[in-house]
Amino acid sequence: MELLLSNDDGVNALGLEVLARELQKIASVTVIAPDRDRSGASNSLTLDRPLKPSYHENGFISLSGTPTDCVYLGIYCIVDKKPERVVSGINAGANLGDDVLYSGTVAAAMEGRRLPRPSIAVSLVRMGMDDKMHYETAAIIVRRLLEQADTLALSPKTVLNINVPNLPLNEIKGIDLTRLGHRSPAETPHVVKDPRGDESYWLSGSGKEDDGGVGTDFHAVSKGRVSITPMQFDMSHYESFDHISSWLGDCNLL
């Protein structure tokens, strides 16, 4: 199995190291990740400058670009043998509901949509005030999933968005197939002033869950269960086609 690993927390992130170490037990692993934290980079590409890879003593490769840059170049340029699948993570925090619109973790996985095997994005969801991050829990779950993935008939363009409660493996209550929930709007940005009185803005954290009922990713992790949400690149809203088609037929636009 040829895997390409990336993330949005940066090449030195502990979650990436733990994931690579675990998946090396079953696969040939290449790691290409941003040289620094690029959380929230979404699907952005770097088009205003060239990107030069840096090679690290542990075998990891970094780029001064986005998670999408890393996977794009990993598939088409940097890696001699084309990977079968992209695995992105382990993200230090949730990627639930609307988070996937901004997530560099999910974007890295999405960039692998043209490979033969469905991509995986994995995140560790903090539970309460526990400071210890149980990356090993998420890494083992991904490894076990990949060991059995040949029996999973999915389109290569599918991304499995996995959120793992930040708990020891023996405290995980189970695994749920879920849909994306939704968050309420984010909190108001924080206004700060420099010594000259000029204003700047810190963006606030994600909004609270607004749609987190049974069947959602929010609900699963709140119960100590792993959430697996299959996602696709096609964002066409097919349910509206008939209505819009009828509306366009009545409009005189041209």
C-alpha positions as CSV (number, residue, x, y, z in Angstrom):
1,M,0.0,0.0,0.0
2,E,1.4,3.4,-1.0
3,L,0.2,6.2,1.2
4,L,0.8,10.0,1.0
5,L,0.4,11.7,4.4
6,S,-0.2,15.4,4.9
7,N,-1.8,17.8,7.4
8,D,-2.5,21.4,8.1
9,D,-0.8,21.7,11.5
10,G,2.7,21.6,10.0
11,V,5.5,19.1,9.4
12,N,6.6,19.1,13.0
13,A,3.1,18.4,14.4
14,L,3.0,15.4,16.8
15,G,-0.2,14.1,15.3
16,L,1.5,13.7,11.9
17,E,4.4,11.9,13.5
18,V,2.2,9.5,15.4
19,L,0.1,8.8,12.3
20,A,3.1,8.1,10.1
21,R,4.7,5.8,12.7
22,E,1.5,3.7,13.0
23,L,0.8,3.5,9.3
24,Q,4.3,2.5,8.5
25,K,3.4,-0.8,10.1
26,I,1.2,-1.7,7.1
27,A,2.2,0.6,4.2
28,S,4.9,2.5,2.4
29,V,4.4,6.1,3.7
30,T,5.5,9.4,2.2
31,V,5.0,12.5,4.3
32,I,4.7,16.0,2.6
33,A,3.3,18.7,4.9
34,P,3.4,22.5,5.2
35,D,6.5,23.9,7.0
36,R,4.3,25.7,9.5
37,D,0.7,25.7,10.8
38,R,-1.7,26.3,8.0
39,S,-5.0,25.6,9.8
40,G,-7.9,27.2,7.9
41,A,-6.1,27.2,4.6
42,S,-9.0,25.2,3.0
43,N,-8.4,24.3,-0.6
44,S,-6.1,27.2,-1.5
45,L,-3.1,26.8,-3.8
46,T,0.0,28.9,-3.9
47,L,0.2,30.6,-7.3
48,D,2.3,33.7,-6.6
49,R,5.7,32.0,-6.1
50,P,7.5,28.7,-6.6
51,L,7.6,26.1,-3.9
52,K,10.9,24.4,-2.9
53,P,10.7,21.1,-0.9
54,S,12.8,20.8,2.2
55,Y,13.9,17.3,3.3
56,H,14.1,16.4,7.0
57,E,16.2,13.9,8.9
58,N,13.1,11.8,9.7
59,G,12.3,11.5,6.0
60,F,9.5,14.0,6.0
61,I,9.2,16.6,3.3
62,S,7.9,20.1,3.9
63,L,6.8,23.0,1.6
64,S,6.3,26.7,2.3
65,G,2.8,26.3,1.0
66,T,-0.7,25.0,1.8
67,P,-1.9,21.5,2.5
68,T,-3.4,21.3,-1.0
69,D,0.0,22.3,-2.4
70,C,1.6,19.5,-0.6
71,V,-0.7,16.8,-1.9
72,Y,-0.8,18.2,-5.4
73,L,3.0,18.2,-5.7
74,G,3.2,14.9,-3.9
75,I,1.0,13.2,-6.5
76,Y,2.4,14.8,-9.6
77,C,6.0,15.7,-8.9
78,I,7.9,14.9,-5.7
79,V,7.1,11.3,-5.2
80,D,8.5,8.7,-7.7
81,K,5.8,6.2,-7.2
82,K,2.3,7.6,-7.3
83,P,0.4,7.0,-4.1
84,E,-2.9,5.0,-3.9
85,R,-4.4,7.1,-1.2
86,V,-4.1,10.3,0.8
87,V,-4.4,10.3,4.6
88,S,-4.5,13.7,6.2
89,G,-4.0,14.4,9.9
90,I,-4.1,13.8,12.8
91,N,-5.6,17.3,13.3
92,A,-5.2,18.8,16.7
93,G,-8.9,19.6,17.1
94,A,-12.3,18.9,15.6
95,N,-13.4,19.0,12.0
96,L,-17.1,18.8,12.5
97,G,-20.0,20.2,10.5
98,D,-19.1,23.5,8.8
99,D,-15.5,23.2,9.9
100,V,-14.9,21.1,6.7
101,L,-15.4,24.3,4.6
102,Y,-12.3,25.9,6.1
103,S,-10.2,22.9,7.1
104,G,-6.8,22.4,5.6
105,T,-6.9,18.8,6.9
106,V,-10.0,18.0,4.9
107,A,-8.7,20.0,1.9
108,A,-5.5,17.9,1.8
109,A,-7.6,14.7,1.7
110,M,-9.9,16.2,-1.0
111,E,-6.9,16.9,-3.2
112,G,-6.4,13.1,-3.4
113,R,-9.8,12.6,-5.1
114,R,-8.2,11.5,-8.4
115,L,-6.2,8.7,-6.8
116,P,-7.5,5.1,-7.0
117,R,-8.5,4.8,-3.3
118,P,-10.8,7.1,-1.3
119,S,-8.9,9.7,0.9
120,I,-9.1,9.9,4.7
121,A,-9.1,13.0,6.9
122,V,-8.7,12.3,10.6
123,S,-9.1,14.7,13.5
124,L,-8.9,14.4,17.3
125,V,-11.7,16.1,19.1
126,R,-10.9,17.6,22.5
127,M,-13.1,16.4,25.3
128,G,-13.5,18.7,28.3
129,M,-10.3,20.2,29.8
130,D,-8.0,17.2,29.3
131,D,-4.7,18.6,28.0
132,K,-3.2,15.2,26.9
133,M,-3.8,14.5,23.3
134,H,-4.4,10.8,22.6
135,Y,-3.1,10.7,19.0
136,E,-2.3,7.0,19.3
137,T,-6.1,6.3,19.6
138,A,-6.8,8.0,16.2
139,A,-3.8,6.5,14.5
140,I,-4.7,2.9,15.5
141,I,-8.3,3.4,14.3
142,V,-7.1,4.7,10.9
143,R,-4.6,1.8,10.7
144,R,-7.3,-0.8,11.5
145,L,-9.7,0.8,8.9
146,L,-7.0,0.7,6.2
147,E,-6.3,-3.0,7.0
148,Q,-9.9,-3.8,6.1
149,A,-10.5,-1.1,3.4
150,D,-10.3,-3.5,0.4
151,T,-13.8,-4.7,1.2
152,L,-15.1,-1.1,1.1
153,A,-16.5,-0.3,-2.3
154,L,-16.4,3.5,-2.6
155,S,-15.8,5.9,-5.4
156,P,-12.2,7.2,-5.3
157,K,-13.7,10.7,-5.2
158,T,-15.1,10.0,-1.7
159,V,-13.4,11.5,1.4
160,L,-13.9,9.8,4.7
161,N,-14.0,12.6,7.4
162,I,-13.1,10.9,10.7
163,N,-13.4,12.6,14.1
164,V,-12.1,10.7,17.0
165,P,-12.9,11.7,20.6
166,N,-9.7,12.6,22.6
167,L,-9.9,9.5,24.8
168,P,-7.7,6.4,25.4
169,L,-8.6,3.6,22.9
170,N,-10.2,1.5,25.6
171,E,-12.6,4.3,26.4
172,I,-14.0,4.7,22.9
173,K,-17.6,3.6,22.9
174,G,-18.0,2.7,19.3
175,I,-18.1,4.0,15.7
176,D,-21.0,5.8,14.0
177,L,-21.7,6.5,10.4
178,T,-22.7,10.2,10.5
179,R,-23.8,13.2,8.5
180,L,-22.3,16.6,8.9
181,G,-23.9,18.7,11.5
182,H,-23.9,22.5,11.5
183,R,-22.5,25.3,13.7
184,S,-24.1,28.6,14.6
185,P,-22.2,31.7,13.3
186,A,-18.7,32.3,14.7
187,E,-18.2,34.7,17.6
188,T,-17.6,38.4,16.8
189,P,-13.9,39.0,15.9
190,H,-11.7,40.6,18.6
191,V,-10.7,44.2,17.9
192,V,-7.2,45.2,19.1
193,K,-5.4,48.5,18.8
194,D,-1.7,49.2,18.3
195,P,0.1,52.0,20.2
196,R,-0.9,54.4,17.4
197,G,-4.6,53.6,17.8
198,D,-4.9,51.7,14.5
199,E,-7.3,48.7,14.7
200,S,-6.6,45.1,13.8
201,Y,-8.8,42.1,14.1
202,W,-8.4,38.6,15.5
203,L,-10.8,36.1,14.1
204,S,-12.7,34.2,16.7
205,G,-13.2,30.5,17.2
206,S,-15.9,28.4,15.6
207,G,-19.5,28.8,16.6
208,K,-21.3,26.5,18.9
209,E,-23.1,23.5,17.4
210,D,-26.5,24.4,16.0
211,D,-27.5,21.1,14.4
212,G,-25.9,18.4,16.6
213,G,-28.7,15.9,17.0
214,V,-28.7,12.1,16.6
215,G,-27.0,11.0,13.4
216,T,-24.6,14.0,13.2
217,D,-20.9,14.0,13.7
218,F,-21.3,16.3,16.7
219,H,-23.6,13.8,18.5
220,A,-21.3,10.8,17.9
221,V,-18.2,12.4,19.4
222,S,-20.2,13.9,22.3
223,K,-21.1,10.3,23.2
224,G,-17.5,9.1,23.1
225,R,-17.9,7.5,19.7
226,V,-15.9,7.8,16.5
227,S,-17.7,9.7,13.7
228,I,-17.1,8.7,10.1
229,T,-18.7,11.0,7.5
230,P,-18.4,10.2,3.8
231,M,-18.1,13.3,1.7
232,Q,-17.9,14.1,-2.0
233,F,-16.4,16.8,-4.1
234,D,-19.6,17.4,-6.1
235,M,-21.4,20.2,-4.2
236,S,-24.2,20.5,-6.8
237,H,-27.6,21.0,-5.1
238,Y,-29.6,18.5,-7.1
239,E,-32.8,19.0,-5.1
240,S,-33.2,22.5,-6.5
241,F,-32.7,21.6,-10.2
242,D,-36.5,21.2,-11.0
243,H,-37.4,24.4,-9.3
244,I,-34.7,26.5,-10.8
245,S,-35.3,24.9,-14.3
246,S,-38.9,26.0,-14.1
247,W,-38.0,29.4,-12.8
248,L,-35.5,29.9,-15.6
249,G,-38.1,28.9,-18.1
250,D,-40.3,31.8,-16.9
251,C,-37.5,34.3,-16.9
252,N,-36.5,36.6,-19.7
253,L,-32.8,36.9,-19.1
254,L,-31.5,37.0,-22.7
